[in-house]
Amino acid sequence: MRMVCIAWGLALAGCASSVNTANAPRPAVQRDVEGYAIASCMTYQADAFTKDQGDAWGAVIVQRMKGDLDAMAEIAEQVKRENAASGVAVMRDESEPQKGKVLPILHCVEMIDRPAVRAAIQKAVAALRPSYGKE
């Protein structure tokens, strides 16, 4: 039992060292890469407004980002695959209980935590980090 507690303690200590402190913002490179993944997902949604917003958000990120845009290609591909393979979140609509309310924004925000997308994000962040310099 004591070994289990020690193992848990070491695991928690390891996790704690990678946790962002409460007042520290995400690095700009991570913000841009994660934002690009979410924006890409939005462009694959059925709603024209959501598509347009995703396209516009992606364009802003591309214009302000530092480094080679090719680093983002794998993210867009992984997002496209994951989007096609998964359903969009739906909640019960209180005003119309027989219908569901589709939540494409929630779907896209959660997209960045899917393993394949997260791996592509981490790869892009590592490739672009030198271009962003000290933050």
Accessible surface in RSA format (square Angstrom, percent):
REM  Atomic radii and reference values for relative SASA: ProtOr
REM  Chains: A
REM  Algorithm: Lee & Richards
REM  Probe-radius: 1.40
REM  Slices: 20
REM RES _ NUM      All-atoms   Total-Side   Main-Chain    Non-polar    All polar
REM                ABS   REL    ABS   REL    ABS   REL    ABS   REL    ABS   REL
RES MET A   1   181.62  94.1 137.38  90.9  44.23 105.3 119.83 101.9  61.78  81.9
RES ARG A   2   190.25  79.9 180.96  92.2   9.28  22.1  69.35  94.8 120.90  73.3
RES MET A   3   145.95  75.6 143.09  94.7   2.86   6.8 123.27 104.8  22.68  30.0
RES VAL A   4    80.20  52.8  77.86  70.5   2.34   5.6  80.20  69.7   0.00   0.0
RES CYS A   5    72.84  55.1  61.91  69.0  10.93  25.7  26.62  67.4  46.23  49.8
RES ILE A   6    78.01  44.4  71.04  52.9   6.97  16.8  77.24  55.6   0.77   2.1
RES ALA A   7    57.36  52.7  49.11  75.8   8.26  18.8  53.58  75.5   3.78  10.0
RES TRP A   8   161.31  64.7 159.78  77.3   1.52   3.6 139.59  74.4  21.72  35.2
RES GLY A   9    36.73  45.3   0.00   N/A  36.73  45.3  31.18  85.6   5.54  12.4
RES LEU A  10   125.90  70.1 117.01  83.7   8.89  22.3 117.30  82.4   8.60  23.1
RES ALA A  11    52.27  48.1  38.52  59.4  13.75  31.3  50.01  70.4   2.25   6.0
RES LEU A  12   114.07  63.5 111.43  79.7   2.64   6.6 111.61  78.4   2.46   6.6
RES ALA A  13    61.59  56.6  47.22  72.9  14.37  32.7  54.58  76.9   7.01  18.6
RES GLY A  14    44.57  55.0   0.00   N/A  44.57  55.0  35.63  97.8   8.94  20.0
RES CYS A  15    77.47  58.6  71.57  79.8   5.91  13.9  23.79  60.3  53.68  57.9
RES ALA A  16    65.27  60.0  49.01  75.6  16.26  37.0  52.09  73.4  13.17  34.9
RES SER A  17    97.71  82.6  56.59  75.5  41.12  94.7  50.96 108.5  46.75  65.5
RES SER A  18    96.50  81.5  59.91  80.0  36.59  84.3  50.68 107.9  45.82  64.2
RES VAL A  19   102.61  67.5  83.48  75.6  19.13  46.1  88.11  76.6  14.50  39.3
RES ASN A  20    79.07  54.5  55.18  53.3  23.90  57.5  38.68  93.1  40.39  39.0
RES THR A  21    98.99  70.4  87.11  88.3  11.88  28.3  84.10 113.0  14.89  22.5
RES ALA A  22   108.24  99.5  60.61  93.5  47.63 108.3  73.17 103.0  35.07  92.9
RES ASN A  23   147.87 102.0 117.90 113.9  29.97  72.2  39.45  94.9 108.42 104.8
RES ALA A  24    42.99  39.5  29.52  45.6  13.47  30.6  33.75  47.5   9.24  24.5
RES PRO A  25   117.10  85.3  95.75  87.3  21.34  77.6 107.34  88.6   9.75  60.6
RES ARG A  26   112.26  47.1  96.74  49.3  15.52  37.0  37.29  51.0  74.98  45.4
RES PRO A  27    58.47  42.6  52.68  48.0   5.79  21.0  58.47  48.3   0.00   0.0
RES ALA A  28    27.63  25.4  24.76  38.2   2.87   6.5  25.31  35.6   2.31   6.1
RES VAL A  29     0.73   0.5   0.73   0.7   0.00   0.0   0.73   0.6   0.00   0.0
RES GLN A  30    53.90  30.1  53.90  39.4   0.00   0.0   5.27  11.2  48.63  36.9
RES ARG A  31    90.32  37.9  89.22  45.5   1.10   2.6  35.75  48.9  54.57  33.1
RES ASP A  32     1.40   1.0   1.40   1.4   0.00   0.0   0.00   0.0   1.40   1.4
RES VAL A  33     0.00   0.0   0.00   0.0   0.00   0.0   0.00   0.0   0.00   0.0
RES GLU A  34     9.96   5.7   9.96   7.5   0.00   0.0   0.68   1.3   9.28   7.6
RES GLY A  35     5.97   7.4   0.00   N/A   5.97   7.4   5.44  14.9   0.54   1.2
RES TYR A  36    36.42  17.0  36.42  20.7   0.00   0.0   7.38   5.5  29.04  35.8
RES ALA A  37     0.00   0.0   0.00   0.0   0.00   0.0   0.00   0.0   0.00   0.0
RES ILE A  38    18.64  10.6  18.64  13.9   0.00   0.0  18.64  13.4   0.00   0.0
RES ALA A  39     0.77   0.7   0.73   1.1   0.04   0.1   0.77   1.1   0.00   0.0
RES SER A  40    10.56   8.9   5.61   7.5   4.96  11.4   6.08  12.9   4.49   6.3
RES CYS A  41     0.00   0.0   0.00   0.0   0.00   0.0   0.00   0.0   0.00   0.0
RES MET A  42    14.07   7.3  14.07   9.3   0.00   0.0  12.30  10.5   1.77   2.3
RES THR A  43    47.05  33.5  36.15  36.6  10.90  26.0  27.55  37.0  19.50  29.5
RES TYR A  44    83.66  39.1  60.19  34.2  23.46  61.0  44.32  33.3  39.34  48.5
RES GLN A  45     6.98   3.9   5.45   4.0   1.53   3.6   2.51   5.4   4.46   3.4
RES ALA A  46   104.44  96.0  68.99 106.5  35.45  80.7  77.31 108.9  27.14  71.9
RES ASP A  47    71.33  50.0  61.38  61.1   9.95  23.5  29.27  68.9  42.06  41.9
RES ALA A  48    78.29  72.0  69.00 106.5   9.29  21.1  71.06 100.1   7.24  19.2
RES PHE A  49   140.34  70.2 133.35  82.6   6.99  18.2 138.05  83.7   2.28   6.5
RES THR A  50     8.81   6.3   8.05   8.2   0.76   1.8   0.76   1.0   8.05  12.2
RES LYS A  51    91.10  44.4  90.12  55.3   0.97   2.3  35.72  32.2  55.37  59.0
RES ASP A  52    85.94  60.2  80.41  80.0   5.53  13.1  23.34  54.9  62.60  62.4
RES GLN A  53    73.92  41.3  72.24  52.8   1.68   4.0   7.23  15.4  66.68  50.6
RES GLY A  54     0.74   0.9   0.00   N/A   0.74   0.9   0.00   0.0   0.74   1.6
RES ASP A  55    94.46  66.2  90.78  90.4   3.68   8.7  15.25  35.9  79.21  79.0
RES ALA A  56    49.79  45.8  42.25  65.2   7.54  17.1  48.98  69.0   0.81   2.1
RES TRP A  57    92.24  37.0  86.93  42.1   5.31  12.5  79.98  42.6  12.26  19.9
RES GLY A  58    10.13  12.5   0.00   N/A  10.13  12.5  10.13  27.8   0.00   0.0
RES ALA A  59    46.56  42.8  37.65  58.1   8.91  20.3  44.58  62.8   1.98   5.2
RES VAL A  60    76.23  50.2  75.54  68.4   0.69   1.7  75.81  65.9   0.43   1.2
RES ILE A  61     0.00   0.0   0.00   0.0   0.00   0.0   0.00   0.0   0.00   0.0
RES VAL A  62    54.72  36.0  45.13  40.9   9.59  23.1  45.13  39.2   9.59  26.0
RES GLN A  63   150.49  84.2 113.85  83.2  36.63  87.2  45.36  96.5 105.13  79.7
RES ARG A  64   104.91  44.0  83.16  42.4  21.75  51.8  50.12  68.5  54.79  33.2
RES MET A  65    21.14  10.9   4.32   2.9  16.82  40.0   4.26   3.6  16.88  22.4
RES LYS A  66   106.80  52.1 101.70  62.4   5.10  12.1  62.63  56.4  44.16  47.0
RES GLY A  67    43.71  53.9   0.00   N/A  43.71  53.9  13.92  38.2  29.79  66.7
RES ASP A  68    90.44  63.3  78.82  78.4  11.62  27.5  38.75  91.2  51.69  51.6
RES LEU A  69    82.79  46.1  78.18  55.9   4.61  11.6  78.18  54.9   4.61  12.4
RES ASP A  70   108.58  76.1  96.43  96.0  12.15  28.7  26.73  62.9  81.85  81.6
RES ALA A  71    24.95  22.9   5.23   8.1  19.71  44.8  18.31  25.8   6.64  17.6
RES MET A  72     1.07   0.6   1.07   0.7   0.00   0.0   1.07   0.9   0.00   0.0
RES ALA A  73    63.91  58.8  50.70  78.2  13.20  30.0  59.03  83.1   4.88  12.9
RES GLU A  74    68.89  39.6  61.63  46.6   7.26  17.3  35.66  69.0  33.24  27.1
RES ILE A  75     0.04   0.0   0.04   0.0   0.00   0.0   0.04   0.0   0.00   0.0
RES ALA A  76    25.23  23.2  24.75  38.2   0.48   1.1  25.23  35.5   0.00   0.0
RES GLU A  77    75.80  43.5  73.25  55.4   2.55   6.1  26.28  50.8  49.53  40.4
RES GLN A  78    27.46  15.4  27.46  20.1   0.00   0.0   0.34   0.7  27.12  20.6
RES VAL A  79     0.00   0.0   0.00   0.0   0.00   0.0   0.00   0.0   0.00   0.0
RES LYS A  80   109.53  53.4 108.02  66.3   1.51   3.6  52.05  46.8  57.48  61.2
RES ARG A  81   131.28  55.1 123.05  62.7   8.24  19.6  55.75  76.2  75.53  45.8
RES GLU A  82    41.55  23.9  41.19  31.2   0.36   0.9   0.39   0.8  41.17  33.6
RES ASN A  83    25.62  17.7  19.47  18.8   6.15  14.8   0.00   0.0  25.62  24.8
RES ALA A  84    91.18  83.8  50.45  77.9  40.73  92.6  60.46  85.1  30.72  81.4
RES ALA A  85    90.31  83.0  46.18  71.3  44.13 100.4  58.02  81.7  32.28  85.5
RES SER A  86    33.27  28.1  16.21  21.6  17.05  39.3  24.20  51.5   9.06  12.7
RES GLY A  87    64.47  79.5   0.00   N/A  64.47  79.5  39.47 108.3  25.00  56.0
RES VAL A  88    47.01  30.9  30.96  28.0  16.05  38.7  30.96  26.9  16.05  43.5
RES ALA A  89    33.93  31.2  21.47  33.1  12.45  28.3  32.99  46.5   0.94   2.5
RES VAL A  90    93.88  61.8  59.90  54.2  33.98  81.9  59.90  52.0  33.98  92.2
RES MET A  91    89.33  46.3  82.33  54.5   7.00  16.7  69.94  59.5  19.39  25.7
RES ARG A  92   150.08  63.0 136.17  69.4  13.91  33.1  59.47  81.3  90.61  54.9
RES ASP A  93    19.94  14.0  19.46  19.4   0.49   1.1   0.49   1.1  19.46  19.4
RES GLU A  94   129.63  74.4 110.65  83.7  18.98  45.2  58.77 113.7  70.86  57.9
RES SER A  95    94.91  80.2  59.22  79.0  35.69  82.2  56.78 120.9  38.13  53.4
RES GLU A  96    78.83  45.3  77.09  58.3   1.74   4.1  25.32  49.0  53.51  43.7
RES PRO A  97    67.94  49.5  50.00  45.6  17.93  65.2  50.34  41.6  17.60 109.4
RES GLN A  98   167.66  93.8 127.24  93.0  40.43  96.3  70.97 151.1  96.69  73.3
RES LYS A  99   128.63  62.8 121.38  74.5   7.25  17.3  77.99  70.2  50.65  53.9
RES GLY A 100    42.28  52.1   0.00   N/A  42.28  52.1  11.45  31.4  30.83  69.0
RES LYS A 101    97.78  47.7  93.89  57.6   3.89   9.3  46.68  42.0  51.11  54.4
RES VAL A 102    89.01  58.6  73.77  66.8  15.23  36.7  73.77  64.1  15.23  41.3
RES LEU A 103    46.43  25.9  44.39  31.8   2.04   5.1  46.43  32.6   0.00   0.0
RES PRO A 104    24.56  17.9  24.56  22.4   0.00   0.0  24.56  20.3   0.00   0.0
RES ILE A 105    84.67  48.2  84.54  63.0   0.13   0.3  84.54  60.9   0.13   0.3
RES LEU A 106    75.26  41.9  69.42  49.7   5.84  14.7  72.94  51.2   2.31   6.2
RES HIS A 107     4.55   2.5   1.89   1.3   2.66   6.8   2.66   2.7   1.89   2.2
RES CYS A 108     0.00   0.0   0.00   0.0   0.00   0.0   0.00   0.0   0.00   0.0
RES VAL A 109    69.71  45.9  69.12  62.6   0.59   1.4  69.12  60.1   0.59   1.6
RES GLU A 110    91.11  52.3  88.20  66.7   2.91   6.9  28.53  55.2  62.58  51.1
RES MET A 111     0.00   0.0   0.00   0.0   0.00   0.0   0.00   0.0   0.00   0.0
RES ILE A 112    21.65  12.3  21.65  16.1   0.00   0.0  21.65  15.6   0.00   0.0
RES ASP A 113   102.27  71.6  80.61  80.2  21.65  51.2  30.65  72.1  71.62  71.4
RES ARG A 114    58.17  24.4  56.32  28.7   1.85   4.4  19.54  26.7  38.63  23.4
RES PRO A 115   116.36  84.8 104.75  95.5  11.61  42.2 112.12  92.6   4.23  26.3
RES ALA A 116    38.37  35.3  26.23  40.5  12.15  27.6  34.78  49.0   3.59   9.5
RES VAL A 117     0.00   0.0   0.00   0.0   0.00   0.0   0.00   0.0   0.00   0.0
RES ARG A 118    54.60  22.9  54.60  27.8   0.00   0.0  32.09  43.9  22.51  13.6
RES ALA A 119    58.08  53.4  50.08  77.3   8.00  18.2  52.87  74.5   5.21  13.8
RES ALA A 120     1.46   1.3   0.00   0.0   1.46   3.3   0.17   0.2   1.29   3.4
RES ILE A 121     1.21   0.7   1.21   0.9   0.00   0.0   1.21   0.9   0.00   0.0
RES GLN A 122   109.23  61.1 101.97  74.5   7.26  17.3  35.11  74.7  74.11  56.2
RES LYS A 123   133.36  65.1 124.31  76.3   9.05  21.6  87.81  79.0  45.55  48.5
RES ALA A 124     2.46   2.3   0.49   0.8   1.97   4.5   2.21   3.1   0.25   0.6
RES VAL A 125    13.17   8.7  13.17  11.9   0.00   0.0  13.17  11.4   0.00   0.0
RES ALA A 126    60.06  55.2  46.65  72.0  13.41  30.5  47.49  66.9  12.58  33.3
RES ALA A 127    64.33  59.1  34.69  53.5  29.63  67.4  46.54  65.5  17.79  47.1
RES LEU A 128     3.12   1.7   3.12   2.2   0.00   0.0   3.12   2.2   0.00   0.0
RES ARG A 129   128.16  53.8 127.30  64.9   0.85   2.0  50.16  68.6  77.99  47.3
RES PRO A 130   104.89  76.4  74.90  68.3  29.99 109.0  86.33  71.3  18.56 115.4
RES SER A 131    55.90  47.2  27.20  36.3  28.69  66.1  15.87  33.8  40.02  56.1
RES TYR A 132    14.69   6.9   4.26   2.4  10.43  27.1   4.87   3.7   9.82  12.1
RES GLY A 133    43.79  54.0   0.00   N/A  43.79  54.0  35.21  96.6   8.58  19.2
RES LYS A 134   208.30 101.6 176.49 108.3  31.81  75.7 124.15 111.7  84.15  89.6
RES GLU A 135   117.77  67.6  35.96  27.2  81.81 194.8  64.96 125.6  52.81  43.1
END  Absolute sums over single chains surface
CHAIN  1 A     8916.2       7247.2       1669.0       5476.1       3440.1
END  Absolute sums over all chains
TOTAL          8916.2       7247.2       1669.0       5476.1       3440.1
